Amino acid sequence: MILLRHSKRSPARCINSTAYHVIKDVVEAGGGFPVVTQGRIDTDMNVITSPKILDSGKLSRSETSLTFLNRTPTAKDVSAINTAERIVLARMHPTSRFSLSTGNRWPAIPPDFGRGRGAGAGTDRITLFWKWVRETAERMVRARHSSTGFLKKSWIDLKVSLLPFALGKADAPGVVVTQYSEVKPAKEGNAVAVCAVSNMLGVGMRTTKELSEKYNEANHQIGGRRLQAAIDREFEAKMKIAASREWAKDEPELRLLGMMVKP
């Protein structure tokens, strides 16, 4: 508020603008918000992604093919089955460790492969079953490739929601809600200017209790640290402005200010 006394902007505009620049810093600082790389996903899933070979013999620039590798057996687990396929098998059982850890968010139910169709049907069913497992595993891996930035997306949602209020180009409604964010911008004319910003990743009907805990943990480990660093940088920037214009000499309590992120 000390800085606001030296600004031509309204308190609400200043607060909304500060919130925007902090969130923008979270998204863009340090080379950008970290995301899980496709290579990391492929390593975890024991697959290799490579460009698809076209009928012409050339490599496609847009389409890819997956090669499923076997795992290296260990003393605790002698199975060499591919990790992605193991996950599909685990998704078939509601009581498996994977299903319980994700709240059975992604159950996998194999189709009926024609039981009792006569001689040789058993072998055909086995072949069809494993074909289904492989196809399901491939869809799962590709889905993970396309969702690597889901954590970053939640912070981008906040930045986009805040921008109109930071620019002073929108009247402040009660609340702005998107899939991953909730913003209550500071309003003009109020005795106190407060901008409340909430990252809503893992909240609501789109997830489960188990996944919400994982999302929140990831957000605090990655997003929380970036948010604190962004707030510190914003505060230091304001202090430099105050010092350069000698406000700090006239306002000694300015140096006692500080902001801390509390989960």
N, C-alpha and C positions, 0 to 999 in steps of 0.2 A: 504493500500500500504506500510505502515511502516513495518508491519509484513512480507510482501513479500520480503523486502530487506534482511530479515534474513532466508529466506527459499530457499531450493535447487530446489523446484518445480517452474515451469513456472507460470507467473501470471494467464494465462487462466486456468491452472489445479487447482490452488489454489482457484480461484473464483468459478469454477464449483463444486469443492469439498465442499466448504463452503455452497453453495446453496443446495447441496444434503443433507448435515448433518442438515441443518435447516429444510428442508421439512421432513426428516426422523424423526426429533424431533416432528414436528407437528403431524405426524401419530402415533407415539409410546409413547410419553411422558404421564405421569400420568395414566398409566394403559391402554393406547390405546385411539384412537379417539372415542368419545362417539357416540353411535348409538341408535335409538329408539328401545326399547325392544319389543319383541312379546307380552309380558304382557300388555304394555302400549297400543299397537294397539288393543288388544282384549278388554281392558277396554273402550277405545274410541268408539269401534264399537259395544259394548254390546254383545260380544260373548265369549264363553269359548272354548279353544282349548284343546283337550285331545287325548291320544293315541287311535287309532281305535281298536275296538274289533274284532279279527279275528274269522273265523268260528270255530276254535278250542277252543274259549273262552279266549285265551291269548291276551295280549295287544301287538299291533304292535310297533316295535322300529322305524319304518320309516314313517308309514302312520298315519295321524291324522284325527279326525272328529271335526266338529264345532257345537256347541250348540248355537242357537240364543236366546238371552234374550230380554224381553220387557223393554222399557225405563220406568222410573218413571215420570208420567205426572207432569207438573208444572202449575202454574197459567197462564203463557204466552202460554204454549203449552200443551193442554190436551191429545194429541195423545200419545199412549203407544207403537207405532210401533217401532221395532228395528232400531237402528241408521244406520246400514249398509244397510238395506232395504230402509230406508228413502233417503239415498244417491242415490241408484239406481233409485228411483222414481224421484228424483230431476234431475238426468242425462237425464231423458226422456224429460225434458223441457228446451230448449235453454235459456229461460229467467229466470230460477230459480237462486237463489242467489249462489248456488254451481256451476252451469254451468258458470255463469258470472265470478265468482272468479277464475275459472280454464281456462277461455277462450274457453269453450266447447271442451276441450281436450279429454274428455271421454264420448261422447254421448252414451246413451243406447236406442236402438230402439227395442221394443218387436216384436216378429214375429206375423204373422196373425194366430190366433187360430181357424180359420174356422167359420167365422161369417155366420149366416143364415143357419145352418145345421139342422134346425127343432127343435121340442120340446126338451127341456132340454139342448139345445146347450149353452144357456146363462150361466147356472150353470157350465157346463164343461169349458167354456171359462174363467170364473172367477177363477176356480181351476187351470187351466193351466197357467193363467197369474201370479198368486201368486207363483206358482211353479217356473216359469221362474225368477221372482224377487228374490226368495230365492237362486236359483242356481247362478244367476248373482252376488248377494251379496257375496256368498261364494267364487267365483272366485276372486272377488275384494279383500276380506280380505286375501286370500292366496297370492295374488300378492303383497300386502303390507308387508306380512311376509317376502317375498323373496327380498324386496328392501329396507330393513331397513338401510343398510349401503351405500346408494347411495352417501351421502355426503363424507363419508370416502373414497369411491372408487375414487373420483376425486383427492384427495390428494395422494393416492397410485399411481395413474397414473403418477403424477408429479415425485414422488420418483423413479419409475421404469425408466422413461424417462431420468432422470438426472444421474443415476448410471454409465452408460458406460463412460460418460464424467468426472465424479468424479474419476474414476479409470484410466483415461487416455487411455482407450482401444478403443476409437472411434474418428474418425475425426469429427470435428464440422461442420455439414451442415448448411444451412441457418436457418432452423427451423424444429423442430420435433413436430408433431401434433398427438394427440390421441383423443378419444371421449371426454375426460374431461380435457385435458391439452395441453399447448403450451409452448415449451421450445426453446429459442434461446441461445445456449451455447456460452460461451466466446471462441474466436478463437485465435490460436497462431499467433504471429507476428503482432497483431494490437497494435496501440499506447495505447489504453485503453482497459482493459479487462472487459467486461460486460456480465453477464449472466441474461437474461430476462426470468422470469418464470411466467406463467399465468394459473390460475385455470379457466377452460372454462365451468364449470357447469352452465347450464341455458343459454348458448349462442348457437346460430345457429338455424337450422331448426328442431331440435329435440324437441323443446318446444314452448311455447307461451309467449306472453308479460306478461300475468298475472302470469304464473308459473315462468318465469325468475326472476320476482321481488321477489317472495317468496324464490326461490333458492338463489338468491344473498343476501337477508336479512339473511337467515339461515347461509350462508357461512361467512358473516361478523360477526354475533353474536357468532358463534362457532369457525369457522376456523380462523377468523381474530384475535381473542384473543390468540388462540394457536400459531399462526404465530408470533405475537409480543413477546410472552413469549419465543418461540424458538430462535428468533433473539437475545433477551436479554441474554439468556443462552449461545449462541454461542459467543457473544461478551465478556461476562465475562470469558468464558473458554480461549479465546485468550489473554485476559488481564492477566490471571493467568500465562499463558505461558511466556508472556512478562516480568512479574514481577519476575518470578523464574529465568529467564535468564538475568535479569537486563537491558532488552531493554528499559523498561519504564523510567529508570533514564536517559538514553541517548536520549530518544525520548519523551520529556515532552508533546508534542502535542498529543501523543497517548491517554492520559486520556481525551482529549476534544472530542474524537470521539464518535459517537452514531448513532444508526439506528432506524428509526421510520417507521411503516407501515402506509401508507396513502391510504384509499380506493379510 
